[in-house]
Amino acid sequence: MVENRPRILWKSHLVLICGVILIGFPIYIAFVGSTHTLKEIHSSPMPYLPGDQFFQNYYSALTVGATSAGTAPVSTMLFNSLIMSLGIALGKIGIALLAAFAIVYFHMRFRMFFFWMIFVTLMLPVEVRIIPTYEVVAQLGLLNSYSGLILPLLASATATFLFRQFFLTVPDELVEAARMDGAGPLRFFFDHLLPMSRTSIAALFVILFIYGWNQYLWPLLITTEKNYYTLIIGINQMVAVFDGAQEWPVIMASAILAMLPPLLVVIFMQRQFVKGMLEAEK
């Protein structure tokens, strides 16, 4: 039974409001800075209300970028980040689905050994194996390419484990019924397992998209041409300009634009994400 205690409810809402203000205030300052001129941002005190340079600053960021930092236009870096994030998310999910399907439904020798070998890779993140991974990518000629950005990050032990646990809950009667209907392994996979896994796929897609979008070290290492910079790398290059030549209106506009794709993914897939997480807990 849930008791209605207005005093406790009021305190809870106050804590939540304070948390939202604490988190949202820097974002608001970034948005305000993206609507003013550089002179106005450097003035003391800095304006706390939006200015009249919104369209000009965002247009300049999307089409030109920060000229002092020598980066590509933000539209190009947004496209690179989007390609990388989608490639990583879809690739990880696809490989994990197939790996979990093989481990659960194909009774081969040493299948549990291979599963635990996959699971052990959780102790070897990209930062630990980054030098040999870079050497392999360089020898394959994948530097400054979308393939080089995506392929080394495709394997996912976590997704494989989650899909394996879900497949183990599928009743054996469903497998037998599909077999009696003449369904082969691939037909059973596409016609039965994939539709049943859609909420788990949606939840993992949100997590993996944000994971790919926030990648910094790997893109920084393998991209030397500005046309392949991701937006996270580009913002860092804009800020790292010396002698106080940072173009803060463009930087602030780029930061706001960098938050939009993950935010939209979370908003539009929120229901599927929550449902997928609840089913994963069961």
Helices and strands as residue ranges (DSSP letters): H 6-33, H 38-42, H 54-63, H 74-105, H 111-120, G 121-123, H 130-139, H 146-150, G 151-153, H 157-168, H 172-180, H 185-188, I 189-193, H 194-196, H 198-213, H 217-222, G 226-228, H 231-239, H 248-268, H 270-281
